[in-house]
């Protein structure tokens, strides 16, 4: 696999992760945890605890991918 292909995949994966994290933030603000089934409450608590980390890691993966693409641009 070429470096450019890997960097492009990283940039796309990071962007997808950022989009997912943003949608999660909106969803977590709109849903009342006490009005959903117990198995959903577990997922809400997990995402509430880990969404910031997921957002930061996704942004870092996207930034690294974009930086590599910028340095290998012809």
N, C-alpha and C positions, 0 to 999 in steps of 0.2 A: 504494500500500500504506500502510495506516495505521501510525502509530508503535507502537500497542499490538500489532498483528499482527506487526510486525517484532521487537519486544521479546520476544514470546512465542516466536517462532521461534528467536531467539538463546538464550533460556533453555533451550528443549528441545534445541537442537543442542549447547549446552554440557554439559547433563546427559548426553546421549548420548556425548559425547567423554569425560567423566569416567568413565562406565561402561566404555567401551572401554579406557581407560587402566588402570583397576583390574583388569579381566580380563586385560589384557596383563601386568601385574605378576605376577599369580598364575601365568599360563601360563609366563612366563619363569623363574619359580622351580621349576616342575615339570618342565620339559623339559631334557634334557641335550643341549647343542649338538653334542657329538661323536657322538651316536647318530642324527642325522637327516641326510637328503641335503644336499649342498652348497648347493643353491638355497635350502633352508630356513635353513641357517646364515647366509646373507647377510641374510635378513629378520630373524633373531634378533639379529644384531649391530646392524642398523639400528635396530630397536625398542629395544634396550638403550641405544643412544646417544641416542635422541630421545624416549623415553617421558616423561621428566621435563618436557621442554619442552611436549610435547603435553598433559600433565596441567595444567600451569600456564595454557596458552592456553585450554584448555577451561573451566577454572575461571573465568578472567577473562571469557570470552564469556558464561558463565552468569550471573556476578555483574552484569555490565553489563545483560543482559536483565532480570534480576530487579529491579535498581535502577530501570530505566526503567519497568517495570510498576508498581513501588511508587509512583513519583512521578506516574504518570498514572491511578492508581486513582481511581475515582469514589466 
